[in-house]
Amino acid sequence: MVFKRAIFKHISEAADFDHQGQKAALVVNCTGLSASKLGGVEDKTVIPARGQIILVRNDPGAMFAVSGTDDADDEVSYIMARAAGGGTILGGSYQKGNWESQFDPNLATRIMKRCVALCPQLTGGKGIEHLDIIRHGVGLRPLRMGGARIDKEKIGGIWVVHNYGKQPEMLRLTQRLTMPIGHGGFGYQASYGCSQEVVKLVDDALKVKERL
């Protein structure tokens, strides 16, 4: 298997990027947020759902998750200890349409206060100043407001199988906020089912019969 990196302005350009110089018969589009800007796709229903976390060395002793907060509709609380002593993740947020890649110190303070209140063991009953911070993190999750797109079409005479989102479902973040999502923050969990659907679409497009 050969991996190559390139910048494309239009998705049809990917078909000409074969390492053997041959034109590809099919392109699988897993461009995530870039699906909103890539020529030939330009899906304007794809927006970021901004997540912000803090990674700390403190041990919570358990996992915690609470849907919704009193601070804002697009903020949630969760505490996740990483495996093999990799620290503890404190979160978080789900801010639709926010492209800001730098961490917000005010949001970070709210997250830390909520997590310490939820799990006093983090700091031995003390305040957030006793959190041993490793780093702050921000991620822009690909969110498709109309639900996931897993389908195929011909673009420039080449089959393109789209996969930027999981099967549409309703995610209830709080009692006040319900939305249809694409991958959003659940890409890993959804990846197995999505990949199986993509294989079916690829086989259909290329007329490949399933092996018995």
Order of alpha helices (4+ residues) and beta strands (2+ residues): beta-beta-beta-beta-beta-beta-alpha-beta-beta-beta-beta-beta-alpha
